[in-house]
Amino acid sequence: MASANELCTQCQRIDIASLFRKALGHQQALDIGPLEEIIAKEAECAFCATVVASFQAQQPWTRSDAARTLRLLHDDGDSTDVHLYSYVFMTDATPLFRLGVSTNKDNKTNRRGRYKHAGDLQIMQSSATRLGIPEQGRGRRMQPTTNMALARNWLDECLENHDGACSRPGSEPSHSRSALRPTKLRVIDVRERCLVSLPLGAEYVALSYCWPKEPGLCNLSTNAVNISAKGTITTFNGLSSNIDDACNAVHDLNERYLWVDALCIVQDSSEDKGHQIGQMDLVYGNALLTIVIASDTRNITSFGLPGYLSVPAARSQAIHTIYSQGVELAVPKPCLEDILAYTKWETRGWTFQESHISRRSLYFTDHQLYFQCSCGVRCEDTANEKHSPGAYIRHSTNIWNPKNAHATSEDDNYGEVFLSRTEYTSENEALGMYDTLVSAYLRRELSFRSDILNAFTGIEKVLSSTMKTGFYAGLPLKWLDHALLWQLYGSDVRHNDFPSFSWAGWQGGAEAPYWLAAGDTRRLLTWYRYEEERWIDCDEIRRITIEQPADFTLRIPWLDTSTLNVTALETPWCLAAMTQTATFRLSSFAAEIVDAVLWPDSDHVWIMDARQRRAGLILIPRAWVAKNATQDDGHDFILLSQARQSRIDDMPNFDDAHYEQKDWCLVNVMLVKWRDDGLAERVAVGVVHYDAWKEARFATKVVKLY
């Protein structure tokens, strides 16, 4: 049998080095044979072995072998052909190339090939130098454990070369809230191993991690004095290995102070907790660096920083030398986003704001270290230091930055959510960011549902500055008419500690109203919020007069707040408005909506007028529909706002044989139920045609909404 460093007959025909000098597109891709044969030859052919390893690397959360890889791709019993091409993965002055491995099958129905990108190969830096290929972005060998000297270099590169873009993300103005420093901040002095107050002007590193079931040493009122003595923060005193490793890593980075919630917040002091939670945007936003413990297991135990002392199996590199061509090839590690998607850290509610607020993050994963700032991603297995912030990076490669503040969607260099500190210049931009963040946050998990607003406070503080608005129960007051229209996409389980009009009051997630764009809502009402035992105008932050549209002929009088009974209100959250209420029946069957699969726990139900015509549409939790939809006396709805249907499907939201499709022809309405104390609670939000609402027997009244 041939050595694994040699090439099989098929692979000997490939000029590997030439593929790293220019692109070879999909149409010209080289057929390197059936996958079954490649797997059979991996023990004798170095290139076949590298190809198989690239397939397995596409599943960073599993431990695949060749047979399992074949089963995953070989799903219909037909042979799977493998093709090789090269593509531009990075452009910074000059284009740089990687090899792509794809599978291709004949489609018996339309005779077109079925293509699937299945793996990547990169040339090692040493080979690139020898062959005269640019060294930037090439592979490098990793140390057995995390390379902390390299991590320090990444941090220094960011501090020295990014011109403040990462210190002040999004061109943050110097007078913004996040330019402030946190107050009364305790930190661990990693040299003295004790708790101290952060010295004036000192830098510190923050830790982001999932609390293990046994958190170990915590700051309690009973031991606060003791852990301030030198040498007391040690594993001997019950310190978790997470924090112990983090202290050592901070020391390796030549930094002195570490902020960790377990020790830097007095856990049994509601006063201290309240103060620190209220400044989480400043704690993580001012940290020089955030260390993230991102183990790829969902069973979190206190095992410390992955790769720091232990050596996870995933740190091993697939590197093969093709001696006959003088080329050393490696399979690049997965991109950071793919790795985080299969970590417990990525599922937790508290870590959401820590991720988005941190200016720079150092991720300890089972695969390798990743450094992320607003200008790029650095990692141990690829030498891509010193590329310019605006360099093109191919999506989903290991050096792609999903939070790149300089990305543009036009050239596939798009990023994902980047929490800018710059004031938003348009309503669509501001509400688009808010809607995206809330939807993503509500897919996270919290150990205690009572933390639902606290764990979002840091994000809210940043948005308050950039959106120029206050918040009430998680909703932006400046755009309350839009914020009230969120749609429930999960279960309809209520959490009565929070109001029904807020997404915080429900177990399921929420997302923006799908039927209209952010700017396609007209305000009709003036809402008042109950706060500190008084009613406050929710429009005060806009400082403009809200006038009803001229074509809205149903006049709604202004509410005299002196008539509201404050003393009788026993809930800390409440909205009040003078509005209209009307009764409609609901259809006994669900409407057929193209994207109904997006709401597996809800149904789109027709809102019927008095003549049993489809007057509107509403998305309601399916469990509620089964119990209540067909009650004979109908259901109560309250008027919220006027809407222009900006996203029209093949089927309108009403019977267009009776109601005309025209501009601003909808009103947003809320289906409510009434409590014994007279307060209304949200059931769901939908739309009704404006003419149908005018024809209904509506009443004008004060509604108090919880």
matplotlib code that plots the C-alpha trace (Angstrom):
import matplotlib.pyplot as plt

x = [0.0, 1.3, 2.2, -0.5, 1.9, 1.7, -1.1, -3.4, -3.5, -6.5, -5.0, -1.6, -3.2, -4.1, -1.7, -2.6, -0.4, -1.9, -5.4, -4.1, -3.0, -6.3, -10.0, -11.4, -15.2, -17.9, -18.4, -14.7, -14.5, -12.3, -14.1, -12.0, -14.2, -17.0, -17.0, -17.0, -13.7, -12.2, -13.0, -11.6, -8.3, -7.8, -5.3, -3.1, -3.6, -2.8, -5.1, -8.0, -7.5, -7.5, -10.8, -12.5, -11.3, -12.8, -16.2, -16.1, -15.1, -18.4, -20.0, -18.1, -20.6, -20.2, -17.4, -17.7, -15.9, -15.7, -18.6, -20.9, -19.9, -20.9, -24.3, -25.0, -24.3, -25.3, -29.0, -30.7, -28.6, -26.9, -23.2, -22.0, -19.4, -16.9, -15.6, -12.7, -12.6, -10.9, -12.6, -11.7, -12.0, -10.4, -9.4, -7.2, -5.4, -5.1, -7.4, -6.5, -7.7, -8.9, -10.0, -13.6, -14.9, -18.4, -20.7, -22.7, -25.5, -27.5, -31.1, -33.3, -36.2, -34.7, -31.2, -29.5, -26.8, -27.4, -24.5, -23.5, -20.4, -19.0, -15.6, -12.6, -8.8, -6.1, -2.4, -0.1, 1.9, 5.3, 4.2, 2.9, 6.3, 8.1, 5.8, 5.8, 2.1, 1.0, 1.4, -1.6, -4.6, -2.8, -2.8, -0.5, 0.1, -1.5, 0.1, -1.4, -3.0, -4.2, -1.6, -2.0, 1.0, -0.8, -4.0, -2.1, -0.8, -4.4, -5.4, -2.5, -3.2, -6.7, -5.7, -2.9, -4.4, -8.1, -8.1, -10.6, -13.2, -13.4, -12.9, -15.9, -17.9, -20.1, -18.4, -19.8, -19.9, -17.7, -20.6, -22.7, -23.8, -21.4, -18.5, -19.2, -17.4, -19.3, -19.5, -18.9, -17.2, -15.4, -12.8, -10.5, -6.8, -5.4, -1.9, -3.0, -5.9, -8.4, -11.4, -10.7, -12.4, -11.4, -8.7, -9.5, -8.7, -7.6, -8.4, -10.1, -11.2, -14.7, -15.8, -18.8, -19.8, -22.7, -23.0, -22.4, -24.9, -22.4, -21.0, -18.4, -17.2, -19.5, -19.6, -22.1, -22.6, -21.2, -17.8, -17.4, -14.7, -12.8, -12.4, -10.9, -7.8, -4.8, -4.7, -8.2, -9.6, -8.3, -9.5, -8.8, -11.6, -14.0, -13.2, -14.6, -12.1, -13.9, -12.9, -9.5, -8.6, -9.9, -7.7, -4.6, -5.5, -5.8, -2.4, -1.0, -2.4, -0.4, -3.5, -4.3, -8.1, -10.9, -14.6, -16.8, -20.4, -20.2, -17.6, -17.9, -21.7, -22.9, -25.3, -27.6, -27.8, -30.8, -29.4, -26.0, -27.5, -29.9, -27.1, -24.8, -27.5, -28.5, -25.0, -24.3, -23.9, -21.1, -19.5, -19.1, -18.9, -15.9, -14.0, -10.8, -11.7, -14.3, -13.2, -15.9, -16.1, -17.7, -17.4, -19.3, -21.1, -24.5, -23.8, -22.1, -19.9, -17.1, -14.2, -12.5, -11.5, -11.5, -8.0, -6.3, -5.0, -6.9, -6.6, -10.0, -10.0, -11.5, -8.2, -6.4, -5.7, -6.1, -2.8, -1.4, 1.9, 1.9, 5.6, 5.5, 4.2, 5.9, 2.5, 1.2, -2.5, -4.9, -8.6, -9.5, -11.5, -15.2, -16.3, -16.9, -20.7, -21.0, -19.2, -21.1, -24.4, -23.8, -22.7, -24.8, -23.3, -25.2, -28.5, -28.5, -30.4, -27.8, -25.0, -26.9, -26.3, -22.7, -22.0, -23.5, -22.2, -18.6, -16.1, -13.6, -14.1, -11.7, -13.5, -12.2, -13.7, -12.9, -11.6, -9.3, -9.1, -11.0, -10.6, -13.4, -13.7, -15.7, -12.9, -12.3, -11.9, -8.5, -7.9, -5.0, -5.1, -5.0, -2.4, -4.7, -3.3, -3.1, -5.7, -7.6, -11.0, -12.7, -11.2, -13.6, -13.9, -16.0, -19.1, -18.8, -15.0, -13.1, -12.0, -15.4, -16.7, -20.5, -20.4, -18.2, -19.1, -17.5, -19.3, -21.5, -24.2, -23.5, -20.4, -21.4, -19.4, -22.5, -22.5, -25.3, -26.4, -23.9, -25.0, -23.8, -23.5, -24.3, -27.7, -30.0, -30.9, -34.2, -37.2, -36.8, -33.2, -33.9, -37.0, -35.3, -32.5, -34.9, -37.1, -34.1, -32.5, -35.8, -36.5, -33.0, -33.0, -36.4, -34.9, -32.6, -33.2, -33.3, -33.1, -35.5, -38.2, -38.2, -34.9, -36.5, -36.2, -33.1, -31.1, -32.0, -31.2, -27.8, -29.1, -32.0, -29.5, -27.6, -30.8, -32.1, -29.2, -29.1, -32.9, -33.4, -36.3, -37.2, -38.5, -41.4, -41.7, -39.2, -41.1, -39.7, -41.9, -41.1, -42.5, -45.0, -47.7, -45.3, -43.9, -47.3, -47.8, -45.3, -46.4, -46.1, -44.4, -44.2, -46.5, -49.2, -48.1, -48.5, -46.1, -48.3, -45.4, -45.1, -47.8, -49.6, -48.9, -45.2, -43.3, -41.8, -45.2, -45.2, -43.3, -43.0, -40.8, -41.9, -41.1, -42.1, -45.5, -44.9, -47.6, -46.1, -42.7, -41.6, -42.7, -46.1, -48.1, -50.0, -50.6, -54.2, -54.0, -52.1, -51.0, -50.2, -48.0, -48.4, -45.1, -44.3, -48.0, -48.8, -49.8, -47.2, -47.7, -45.9, -45.4, -43.5, -40.2, -41.2, -42.1, -44.4, -48.2, -49.8, -52.6, -55.0, -54.7, -57.1, -58.7, -59.4, -62.9, -63.5, -62.6, -61.1, -61.2, -58.2, -58.0, -58.2, -55.7, -57.2, -60.2, -57.9, -58.1, -54.5, -55.2, -57.2, -54.4, -52.4, -50.1, -46.7, -47.3, -50.2, -51.0, -54.1, -55.7, -58.9, -59.7, -62.5, -63.7, -65.7, -67.0, -66.2, -66.6, -63.7, -63.9, -64.1, -61.2, -57.7, -56.8, -54.4, -51.2, -48.1, -45.7, -48.0, -45.2, -43.3, -45.8, -46.2, -48.1, -50.5, -53.2, -54.2, -57.9, -60.3, -62.0, -65.6, -67.9, -71.6, -72.5, -70.0, -67.6, -63.8, -63.0, -59.5, -56.9, -55.3, -52.6, -53.7, -52.1, -53.7, -54.5, -56.6, -58.4, -59.4, -61.0, -62.5, -62.7, -66.3, -68.0, -71.4, -71.2, -68.0, -64.8, -63.7, -61.1, -59.5, -58.2, -54.5, -53.3, -53.8, -51.6, -50.6, -50.2, -46.7, -46.2, -49.0, -49.3, -51.3, -54.3, -55.2, -56.1, -59.8, -62.5, -61.5, -64.9, -66.4, -63.5, -61.3, -57.5, -56.1, -53.5, -53.9, -56.9, -56.1, -56.3, -54.2, -56.4, -55.8, -58.0, -58.5, -60.0, -61.3, -60.2, -62.4, -60.7, -61.6, -58.1, -57.8, -55.2, -53.8, -54.7, -53.4, -52.9, -54.2, -55.7, -59.2, -60.2, -60.8, -64.3, -65.3, -64.2, -66.3, -69.3, -69.0, -70.8, -67.8, -67.7, -65.3, -63.9, -60.9, -59.0, -56.4, -54.2, -52.0]
y = [0.0, 3.5, 6.0, 8.5, 11.2, 10.1, 10.7, 8.3, 8.2, 10.5, 13.2, 13.1, 14.9, 17.9, 20.9, 21.9, 25.0, 26.6, 26.5, 28.9, 31.4, 32.0, 31.2, 28.0, 28.5, 25.9, 25.5, 24.5, 22.5, 19.4, 16.0, 14.1, 11.0, 9.4, 10.1, 6.3, 5.9, 9.0, 7.6, 4.2, 5.9, 8.2, 5.8, 5.8, 9.3, 12.5, 14.6, 12.2, 12.2, 16.0, 16.1, 13.6, 15.7, 18.8, 17.1, 16.3, 19.8, 21.1, 19.7, 21.3, 20.2, 16.4, 13.9, 12.5, 9.6, 8.9, 6.4, 8.9, 11.6, 9.3, 8.5, 12.2, 13.0, 9.7, 10.2, 8.7, 5.7, 7.2, 7.8, 11.2, 12.9, 15.2, 18.3, 20.7, 24.4, 27.5, 30.7, 34.1, 34.0, 37.3, 40.4, 43.0, 44.8, 41.4, 38.4, 35.3, 31.9, 28.7, 25.4, 24.4, 20.8, 20.2, 17.3, 17.0, 14.6, 14.1, 15.2, 12.7, 15.1, 18.1, 16.8, 19.6, 18.9, 19.3, 21.2, 21.4, 23.1, 20.5, 21.6, 24.0, 23.5, 26.1, 26.1, 26.4, 29.6, 27.8, 26.3, 29.7, 31.3, 28.6, 28.7, 32.5, 32.7, 35.6, 34.5, 36.6, 34.4, 31.1, 28.2, 27.9, 25.2, 25.6, 25.0, 22.1, 24.7, 28.2, 30.7, 33.6, 35.5, 35.5, 36.7, 39.6, 40.5, 40.5, 42.9, 45.2, 45.2, 46.3, 49.0, 50.4, 50.0, 50.4, 54.2, 54.0, 52.2, 49.4, 51.7, 53.8, 51.4, 53.0, 56.4, 56.7, 60.4, 61.2, 62.6, 59.4, 57.4, 54.6, 57.0, 57.1, 54.7, 52.3, 53.4, 51.4, 48.7, 45.9, 43.8, 40.9, 41.9, 38.8, 39.4, 39.7, 37.3, 39.5, 41.8, 45.5, 48.7, 49.5, 52.2, 55.4, 55.1, 51.5, 49.0, 45.7, 42.5, 41.2, 37.5, 36.2, 32.6, 30.3, 29.8, 26.1, 24.2, 24.6, 28.2, 27.9, 30.9, 33.9, 37.4, 37.4, 39.9, 37.4, 37.0, 40.3, 41.5, 38.2, 38.0, 41.5, 40.2, 39.3, 35.7, 34.8, 34.2, 30.8, 27.3, 26.3, 28.6, 27.1, 29.2, 27.7, 26.6, 29.0, 32.0, 30.5, 30.0, 33.4, 35.0, 33.2, 34.1, 37.8, 37.6, 35.9, 38.9, 41.2, 42.8, 43.1, 43.4, 41.0, 41.6, 38.6, 38.8, 36.0, 37.9, 41.5, 41.8, 41.1, 38.3, 38.6, 42.4, 43.7, 47.2, 46.3, 43.9, 46.6, 49.1, 46.8, 45.3, 48.9, 49.6, 46.4, 48.4, 50.3, 47.3, 45.3, 48.4, 49.8, 46.5, 46.4, 42.9, 40.3, 36.7, 34.3, 30.7, 29.0, 25.3, 23.3, 21.1, 21.8, 20.1, 23.0, 22.1, 24.0, 22.8, 26.1, 27.7, 25.2, 24.7, 26.8, 23.9, 20.9, 19.9, 19.2, 16.8, 19.4, 21.4, 18.9, 20.0, 18.1, 18.9, 16.8, 17.2, 16.5, 15.9, 15.3, 18.9, 20.6, 21.6, 21.4, 21.6, 22.0, 22.0, 25.4, 25.4, 26.4, 30.0, 31.5, 31.8, 28.1, 27.1, 29.5, 28.2, 24.9, 26.3, 26.7, 30.2, 31.2, 30.1, 32.0, 35.2, 37.1, 36.4, 38.1, 41.6, 40.7, 39.6, 42.6, 45.3, 44.0, 46.0, 43.2, 39.5, 36.6, 33.3, 30.2, 27.4, 23.7, 24.3, 27.3, 30.9, 33.5, 37.2, 39.5, 43.2, 45.5, 45.3, 41.6, 38.1, 36.5, 32.9, 30.5, 28.3, 31.1, 33.9, 36.9, 39.6, 43.2, 43.0, 46.2, 46.6, 47.0, 43.9, 41.5, 38.2, 35.4, 34.6, 31.6, 31.2, 30.9, 34.6, 36.0, 38.5, 38.4, 41.7, 43.5, 47.2, 47.8, 45.0, 45.6, 43.3, 44.0, 41.8, 39.0, 40.6, 41.2, 41.1, 40.4, 42.4, 45.2, 47.2, 50.7, 53.6, 56.1, 57.8, 56.2, 58.5, 56.9, 55.3, 52.2, 51.8, 52.3, 50.1, 47.5, 47.1, 47.1, 44.4, 42.3, 42.4, 41.6, 38.7, 37.2, 37.8, 36.0, 32.9, 32.7, 30.9, 32.2, 30.2, 32.7, 34.3, 37.2, 38.3, 38.9, 42.7, 42.8, 40.7, 43.1, 46.3, 46.8, 46.6, 48.9, 51.5, 51.5, 51.7, 54.5, 56.6, 55.7, 55.7, 58.8, 57.2, 55.9, 52.4, 51.0, 47.3, 46.7, 48.9, 52.1, 55.0, 57.0, 54.3, 52.7, 52.4, 50.1, 48.3, 47.2, 45.2, 42.5, 38.9, 35.9, 33.0, 30.6, 29.3, 31.5, 30.9, 34.1, 35.4, 37.6, 39.5, 41.5, 43.1, 41.4, 44.3, 43.6, 40.6, 40.3, 39.0, 35.8, 32.6, 32.5, 34.6, 37.7, 39.4, 42.5, 42.7, 40.9, 42.8, 46.3, 48.1, 50.1, 53.5, 52.4, 53.1, 56.3, 57.2, 57.8, 57.7, 59.3, 56.6, 57.2, 55.0, 54.3, 55.0, 55.9, 56.2, 58.7, 58.8, 60.1, 61.0, 58.4, 61.0, 63.4, 62.2, 63.1, 66.6, 67.0, 67.2, 64.0, 64.8, 62.3, 61.9, 64.1, 61.1, 59.3, 60.5, 58.8, 61.4, 60.2, 62.7, 63.4, 61.7, 63.8, 62.0, 63.6, 61.2, 58.1, 56.5, 56.0, 54.7, 51.8, 50.5, 47.7, 46.7, 48.4, 48.3, 49.8, 51.8, 53.9, 55.6, 57.0, 54.7, 52.8, 49.3, 47.1, 43.5, 41.1, 37.3, 35.1, 32.4, 28.8, 27.8, 29.0, 31.1, 29.5, 31.7, 31.0, 31.3, 29.7, 27.3, 30.1, 30.1, 26.5, 27.3, 29.9, 30.2, 33.1, 33.5, 35.7, 38.6, 38.6, 41.6, 41.6, 40.2, 37.3, 38.9, 38.7, 42.1, 41.4, 38.9, 38.1, 35.7, 33.9, 31.1, 27.9, 26.8, 29.9, 29.4, 25.9, 27.1, 30.5, 31.3, 30.4, 32.0, 33.3, 36.8, 37.7, 39.2, 42.6, 44.5, 47.9, 50.3, 50.9, 52.7, 53.1, 51.0, 50.9, 47.3, 47.4, 43.7, 42.3, 38.5, 36.8, 36.8, 40.2, 40.5, 41.0, 40.1, 42.4, 41.8, 44.0, 46.1, 48.1, 47.6, 51.1, 53.1, 53.3, 51.0, 49.1, 49.7, 47.8, 46.2, 44.3, 41.4, 41.8, 40.1, 42.0, 41.3, 41.6, 44.8, 46.4, 46.2, 44.8, 42.2, 41.5, 38.2, 39.0, 41.7, 41.9, 44.2, 45.2, 47.1, 50.7, 50.7, 47.6, 49.3, 52.4, 50.2, 48.3, 49.4, 50.8, 52.7, 55.4, 54.7, 54.8, 51.5, 50.6, 47.9, 45.5]
z = [0.0, -0.8, 1.8, 2.9, 1.8, -1.8, -4.4, -6.1, -9.9, -10.1, -7.8, -9.5, -12.5, -10.3, -10.2, -6.7, -6.4, -9.5, -7.9, -5.3, -7.9, -9.8, -9.5, -11.0, -11.0, -10.6, -14.3, -14.7, -11.5, -11.7, -11.3, -8.8, -8.7, -6.6, -2.9, -2.2, -4.0, -2.3, 1.1, 0.1, -0.9, 2.1, 3.7, 0.7, -0.9, 1.0, -1.1, -0.8, 3.0, 3.0, 1.0, 3.4, 6.4, 4.8, 4.6, 8.3, 9.2, 7.9, 11.0, 13.9, 16.5, 15.8, 15.7, 12.2, 10.6, 6.9, 6.9, 8.6, 6.2, 3.3, 4.8, 5.3, 1.6, 0.1, 0.9, -2.1, -2.9, -6.0, -6.4, -5.2, -7.5, -5.9, -7.6, -6.9, -7.6, -6.3, -5.1, -3.7, 0.0, 0.8, -1.1, 0.5, -2.4, -4.2, -4.3, -2.3, -3.1, -1.3, -2.7, -2.4, -2.5, -3.8, -4.3, -7.5, -8.4, -11.6, -11.0, -12.8, -13.0, -14.7, -15.7, -13.9, -11.4, -7.7, -6.3, -2.6, -1.2, 1.2, 2.3, 2.1, 1.8, 2.5, 1.8, 4.7, 5.1, 4.8, 1.4, 0.2, 0.9, -1.0, -4.0, -4.2, -3.2, -0.9, 2.7, 4.0, 5.0, 4.9, 7.3, 10.3, 12.8, 16.2, 19.6, 21.7, 24.0, 23.4, 22.2, 24.6, 23.1, 19.8, 21.5, 23.0, 19.5, 18.2, 21.0, 20.4, 16.6, 17.3, 19.7, 17.5, 14.0, 14.1, 14.7, 17.5, 15.4, 18.0, 21.0, 19.8, 17.5, 14.9, 15.2, 18.7, 19.8, 22.7, 24.7, 24.4, 27.4, 26.7, 26.8, 30.6, 33.0, 35.3, 38.9, 42.1, 40.1, 41.8, 39.9, 40.7, 41.0, 39.3, 40.6, 44.3, 43.9, 45.7, 45.1, 44.8, 43.6, 40.0, 40.2, 38.4, 34.7, 34.9, 32.1, 32.9, 31.1, 31.5, 31.5, 29.7, 30.5, 31.5, 35.2, 36.0, 38.3, 41.1, 40.7, 43.4, 45.3, 45.1, 46.6, 49.4, 52.2, 54.6, 52.8, 51.0, 53.4, 53.4, 49.6, 49.6, 51.4, 49.3, 48.1, 49.1, 45.6, 45.0, 44.1, 47.7, 48.7, 46.2, 43.2, 40.0, 37.3, 34.9, 37.0, 38.0, 34.3, 33.4, 36.1, 34.7, 31.1, 32.0, 33.7, 30.5, 28.5, 30.8, 32.2, 35.9, 36.5, 35.7, 36.1, 36.8, 37.9, 40.5, 42.5, 41.5, 42.3, 45.8, 45.0, 48.0, 47.9, 45.9, 46.0, 44.6, 42.0, 40.8, 40.4, 38.5, 36.3, 35.4, 34.1, 32.2, 29.0, 30.7, 32.3, 29.0, 26.8, 28.7, 29.1, 27.2, 26.2, 27.0, 27.5, 26.3, 27.5, 24.5, 24.9, 22.3, 24.7, 26.0, 29.3, 31.1, 34.0, 35.6, 33.4, 32.7, 29.5, 26.6, 25.2, 27.9, 30.1, 28.6, 25.0, 23.4, 20.6, 18.3, 18.5, 16.3, 12.8, 9.6, 7.8, 5.0, 3.0, -0.7, -1.1, -4.8, -5.3, -2.4, -0.9, 2.6, 2.9, 5.8, 6.5, 8.0, 11.2, 11.0, 11.1, 14.5, 13.9, 13.2, 16.3, 18.6, 17.1, 18.9, 22.3, 25.4, 25.7, 22.5, 23.9, 27.2, 27.7, 29.8, 27.3, 24.5, 25.7, 26.7, 23.2, 21.4, 23.8, 24.1, 21.9, 21.6, 22.4, 22.8, 22.4, 24.0, 21.9, 21.7, 18.2, 18.7, 19.9, 18.0, 18.5, 17.2, 17.0, 14.7, 12.1, 11.8, 13.2, 14.0, 14.8, 15.5, 12.4, 9.9, 9.6, 8.6, 10.9, 9.6, 6.9, 6.4, 8.1, 4.7, 3.2, 1.5, 3.5, 2.1, 4.1, 6.4, 6.1, 9.4, 9.2, 8.3, 10.8, 11.2, 13.2, 10.7, 11.0, 7.6, 5.7, 2.6, 1.4, -2.3, -2.5, -0.1, 2.6, 4.7, 8.4, 10.8, 13.8, 14.6, 17.6, 16.6, 19.1, 16.4, 16.3, 13.7, 10.9, 9.8, 11.4, 9.4, 10.4, 14.1, 14.3, 12.1, 14.6, 17.6, 16.0, 15.0, 18.5, 20.3, 18.0, 18.4, 22.2, 22.7, 21.2, 24.2, 27.5, 31.0, 34.2, 35.8, 33.7, 36.1, 34.4, 31.0, 31.1, 33.3, 30.9, 28.1, 30.0, 28.5, 25.0, 25.9, 27.3, 24.0, 21.9, 24.2, 23.1, 19.4, 18.9, 21.1, 23.1, 26.5, 27.0, 29.0, 29.6, 26.8, 24.2, 22.7, 23.7, 20.6, 18.4, 20.8, 18.0, 16.1, 19.1, 20.3, 17.0, 17.8, 16.9, 19.1, 17.3, 20.3, 22.9, 24.5, 28.1, 30.0, 32.7, 34.8, 36.4, 33.2, 31.1, 28.3, 25.9, 26.1, 24.7, 28.2, 29.4, 27.3, 27.2, 23.4, 21.2, 19.3, 16.0, 14.1, 12.3, 9.0, 7.1, 7.2, 7.1, 10.1, 8.7, 7.5, 10.7, 11.5, 15.1, 16.1, 19.9, 22.8, 25.2, 28.8, 30.9, 34.6, 36.4, 40.0, 40.8, 38.1, 34.5, 32.0, 28.4, 26.3, 23.5, 25.7, 24.3, 20.7, 21.8, 18.9, 18.6, 17.4, 15.0, 13.5, 9.7, 7.7, 6.0, 9.2, 9.8, 13.1, 15.7, 18.9, 21.8, 23.9, 27.3, 30.4, 32.7, 35.8, 35.3, 35.7, 39.0, 40.2, 43.7, 42.4, 40.2, 41.8, 38.9, 38.2, 34.5, 32.6, 29.5, 29.1, 26.1, 24.8, 21.9, 20.2, 20.9, 18.6, 18.5, 15.7, 15.3, 14.2, 11.5, 12.5, 10.2, 9.7, 6.6, 4.1, 4.3, 2.2, 5.2, 7.8, 8.6, 10.3, 13.1, 14.1, 17.3, 15.9, 13.2, 10.9, 11.5, 9.6, 11.4, 10.2, 9.9, 10.8, 7.4, 7.7, 5.2, 5.7, 7.2, 8.5, 9.6, 12.9, 14.1, 17.3, 19.4, 18.2, 21.8, 22.3, 19.0, 19.9, 23.1, 22.2, 18.5, 17.9, 20.9, 19.8, 21.2, 19.3, 20.6, 21.7, 19.7, 20.5, 17.8, 17.9, 14.7, 11.0, 8.6, 5.0, 3.8, 2.4, 2.1, 0.0, -0.5, -3.2, -0.8, 0.8, 4.5, 3.7, 1.1, -1.8, -3.4, -0.7, 0.6, -1.7, -1.7, -1.4, 0.4, 4.2, 4.1, 7.3, 11.0, 13.5, 16.2, 19.4, 20.4, 24.2, 27.2, 30.2, 33.7, 36.8, 37.8, 34.4, 32.9, 29.4, 28.4, 25.0, 23.3, 19.8, 17.2, 13.7, 11.0, 9.9, 6.8, 7.7, 6.1, 8.1, 11.3, 10.4, 9.8, 13.1, 16.2, 17.9, 21.2, 22.3, 25.8, 28.0, 27.9, 30.5, 29.1, 31.2]

ax = plt.figure().add_subplot(projection="3d")
ax.plot(x, y, z, "-o")
ax.set_aspect("equal")
plt.show()
